[in-house]
Amino acid sequence: MTSPFLSIIIPAYNEEKRLLDTLKQVFTFLESEDYPSEVIVVENGSSDETYALAQKLTKEYANLRVLQNKKAGKGLAVQRGMLEAKGQYRVFCDADLSMPIEEVRHFIPPNLNSDIVIASREVKGAIRYDEPGYRHFTGRIYNLLIRLLALPKLHDTQCGFKGFRAEIAEDIFQYQSIDGWAFDIEILFIANLRAYKIVELPIPWYYKNESKINVLRDSFRMFLDLIQIRKNARQGLYDQKKV
């Protein structure tokens, strides 16, 4: 197989109901593009038939790879996918495709050339569809904490669509220590320490009520993770290893 230009990584936890449709949309998009690509589904600790379904779909899609983590954790799944991907550009996206997959065109050359591109629901030009007011409010409160404690210049770190140049991904994901929802804050924090260029890209975003996030529980967990990120930085755990 030709070395892929683009790798799309999809973490999948209990996604048997929508994985088939998600992959159909992803591969329909990729078939319209003129570069080699791969899709990596990383199943992480599901209690349903997500892994079996994904494995079955490898017979239909030649450039689909399926990995399995025994331990749950979105962060673990994305980390493994990013480090095992072969693409020159590596984008991870949520299985609900709350951002239309076609938007990935704007994450990569020739449309955009950056170290890191993150989808944003907050910068000028972004549009939110069908999001309950309370979810937007709680999200902004949490983002305020993120800006105060970790990433003052970013407006939306938690949208589940982010892209990296291969060498950047291979550098920063090896230092990731957080398994859960706050992993991307840690990754962006490390990237910021390295002075990598991060672009926030405005997107159309569609609220999906099947979201697995529990606002109160996961917000508290992510707050604790923010404190841990700052502690890790003070201890030098994100310092680049000397070769």
NORJO-V624141 format. One record per run of one state. SS is the DSSP state (@ for helix, = for strand, . for the rest). FROM is the first residue (numbers start at 1). LEN is the number of residues. If there is no record, write none. Layout:
[[SS FROM LEN] [SS FROM LEN]]
This chain:
[[. 1 5] [= 6 7] [. 13 6] [@ 19 13] [. 32 5] [= 37 8] [. 45 5] [@ 50 8] [. 58 6] [= 64 6] [. 70 4] [@ 74 11] [. 85 4] [= 89 5] [. 94 7] [@ 101 7] [. 108 8] [= 116 5] [. 121 6] [= 127 3] [. 130 3] [@ 133 17] [. 150 11] [= 161 5] [@ 166 10] [. 176 7] [@ 183 11] [. 194 4] [= 198 5] [. 203 1] [= 204 3] [. 207 8] [@ 215 20] [. 235 9]]
